[in-house]
């Protein structure tokens, strides 16, 4: 699923992409670089997505960053929690290229 996500994102030539395998690696990347959009899986190893969203929102550099949750989690209360923590979008897996492109167009605006 991550490969499909990366393929969809890379269709936007103006977007630079970094990919990590878990929440701790994401936090490390977030401290060494700045991102406008962060894709988060709620079920990541080591540091789960909810905790990552909370940590991102605690960092003043990321007050305007868009956080896109991509998850298998379908329970409405989980989606509500993610959005309340600061997620901008909530996309359920399995995702398709068009769904990710719609989110990116919304996040990036008309190019």
Sine and cosine of phi, psi and omega as CSV:
sin_phi,cos_phi,sin_psi,cos_psi,sin_omega,cos_omega
0.00,0.00,-0.60,0.80,0.01,-1.00
-0.90,0.43,-0.59,0.81,0.03,-1.00
-0.90,0.43,-0.66,0.75,0.04,-1.00
-0.89,0.46,-0.68,0.73,0.03,-1.00
-0.87,0.49,-0.72,0.70,0.00,-1.00
-0.89,0.45,-0.65,0.76,0.04,-1.00
-0.88,0.48,-0.68,0.74,0.00,-1.00
-0.91,0.42,-0.68,0.73,-0.02,-1.00
-0.91,0.41,-0.65,0.76,-0.05,-1.00
-0.93,0.36,-0.15,0.99,0.08,-1.00
-0.95,0.31,-0.20,0.98,0.04,-1.00
-0.99,-0.16,0.98,-0.19,-0.12,-0.99
-0.89,0.46,-0.39,0.92,-0.02,-1.00
-0.99,0.17,-0.08,1.00,-0.08,-1.00
-0.98,-0.20,0.78,-0.63,0.15,-0.99
-0.99,-0.14,0.67,-0.74,-0.13,-0.99
-0.84,-0.55,0.71,-0.70,0.21,-0.98
-0.88,-0.48,0.59,-0.80,-0.04,-1.00
-0.80,-0.59,0.71,-0.70,0.06,-1.00
-0.76,-0.65,0.27,-0.96,-0.11,-0.99
-0.98,-0.22,-0.15,0.99,-0.01,-1.00
-0.39,-0.92,0.13,-0.99,-0.07,-1.00
-0.91,0.42,-0.59,0.80,0.02,-1.00
-0.92,0.38,-0.66,0.75,0.06,-1.00
-0.89,0.45,-0.58,0.81,0.06,-1.00
-0.90,0.43,-0.71,0.70,0.04,-1.00
-0.86,0.51,-0.67,0.75,0.01,-1.00
-0.88,0.47,-0.72,0.70,0.02,-1.00
-0.88,0.47,-0.62,0.78,-0.01,-1.00
-0.93,0.38,-0.38,0.92,0.04,-1.00
-1.00,0.04,-0.34,0.94,-0.04,-1.00
-0.97,-0.22,-0.27,0.96,0.02,-1.00
-0.66,-0.75,0.20,-0.98,0.05,-1.00
-0.90,-0.43,0.66,-0.75,-0.06,-1.00
-0.78,-0.63,0.58,-0.81,0.07,-1.00
-1.00,-0.01,-0.49,0.87,-0.03,-1.00
-0.71,-0.70,0.71,-0.70,0.04,-1.00
-0.79,-0.61,0.84,-0.55,0.09,-1.00
-1.00,-0.05,0.77,-0.64,-0.10,-1.00
-0.78,-0.63,0.76,-0.65,0.17,-0.99
-1.00,-0.09,0.71,-0.71,-0.02,-1.00
-0.94,0.35,-0.44,0.90,-0.08,-1.00
-0.96,-0.27,0.79,0.61,0.03,-1.00
-1.00,0.07,0.48,-0.88,0.08,-1.00
-0.95,0.31,0.36,-0.93,0.09,-1.00
0.95,0.32,-0.85,0.52,0.02,-1.00
-0.76,-0.65,0.91,-0.42,-0.09,-1.00
-0.96,0.30,0.22,-0.98,-0.09,-1.00
-0.89,0.46,-0.61,0.80,0.01,-1.00
-0.89,0.45,-0.69,0.72,0.02,-1.00
-0.91,0.41,-0.60,0.80,0.03,-1.00
-0.91,0.42,-0.70,0.72,0.03,-1.00
-0.85,0.53,-0.72,0.69,0.00,-1.00
-0.86,0.50,-0.70,0.72,-0.01,-1.00
-0.92,0.40,-0.63,0.78,0.03,-1.00
-0.89,0.47,-0.72,0.70,-0.04,-1.00
-0.93,0.36,-0.37,0.93,0.07,-1.00
-0.97,0.22,-0.28,0.96,-0.02,-1.00
-1.00,-0.01,0.89,-0.46,-0.07,-1.00
-0.86,0.50,-0.42,0.91,0.03,-1.00
-0.91,0.41,-0.37,0.93,-0.10,-0.99
-0.94,-0.35,0.40,0.92,0.02,-1.00
-0.87,0.49,-0.56,0.83,-0.02,-1.00
-0.98,-0.19,-0.04,1.00,-0.03,-1.00
-0.91,0.41,0.57,-0.82,0.06,-1.00
-1.00,-0.05,0.76,-0.65,0.03,-1.00
-0.93,-0.38,0.86,-0.51,-0.01,-1.00
-0.94,-0.33,0.90,-0.43,0.06,-1.00
-1.00,0.07,0.76,-0.65,0.09,-1.00
-0.82,-0.57,0.91,-0.41,-0.18,-0.98
-0.47,-0.88,0.28,-0.96,0.13,-0.99
-1.00,0.02,-0.17,0.99,-0.08,-1.00
-0.93,0.38,0.85,-0.52,-0.07,-1.00
-0.95,-0.32,-0.14,0.99,-0.06,-1.00
-0.93,0.37,0.78,-0.62,-0.02,-1.00
-0.84,0.55,-0.58,0.81,-0.02,-1.00
-0.92,0.38,-0.49,0.87,0.05,-1.00
-0.95,0.30,-0.69,0.73,0.07,-1.00
-0.86,0.51,-0.71,0.71,0.01,-1.00
-0.86,0.51,-0.70,0.72,0.01,-1.00
-0.88,0.47,-0.70,0.72,0.00,-1.00
-0.88,0.48,-0.69,0.73,0.00,-1.00
-0.93,0.38,-0.62,0.79,0.04,-1.00
-0.92,0.40,-0.54,0.84,0.04,-1.00
-0.95,0.30,-0.35,0.94,0.05,-1.00
0.77,-0.64,0.11,0.99,0.09,-1.00
-0.91,0.41,0.58,-0.81,-0.01,-1.00
-1.00,-0.04,-0.57,0.82,-0.04,-1.00
-0.66,-0.75,0.43,-0.90,0.00,-1.00
-0.71,-0.71,0.93,-0.38,-0.06,-1.00
-0.88,-0.48,0.79,-0.62,0.00,-1.00
-1.00,0.01,0.65,-0.76,0.10,-0.99
-0.98,0.18,0.44,-0.90,-0.04,1.00
-0.96,0.27,0.67,-0.74,0.02,-1.00
-1.00,-0.05,0.36,-0.93,0.13,-0.99
-0.85,-0.53,0.27,-0.96,-0.06,-1.00
-0.83,0.56,-0.68,0.73,-0.05,-1.00
-0.90,0.44,-0.62,0.79,0.02,-1.00
-0.89,0.45,-0.68,0.73,0.01,-1.00
-0.93,0.38,-0.64,0.77,0.04,-1.00
-0.89,0.45,-0.63,0.78,0.05,-1.00
-0.88,0.47,-0.71,0.71,0.01,-1.00
-0.88,0.47,-0.72,0.70,-0.01,-1.00
-0.90,0.44,-0.63,0.78,0.06,-1.00
-0.89,0.45,-0.63,0.77,0.02,-1.00
-0.92,0.40,-0.69,0.72,-0.04,-1.00
-0.94,0.34,-0.71,0.70,-0.08,-1.00
-0.99,0.11,-0.35,0.94,-0.07,-1.00
0.98,0.19,0.09,-1.00,-0.01,-1.00
-0.92,0.40,0.73,-0.69,0.00,-1.00
-0.93,-0.36,0.00,0.00,0.00,0.00
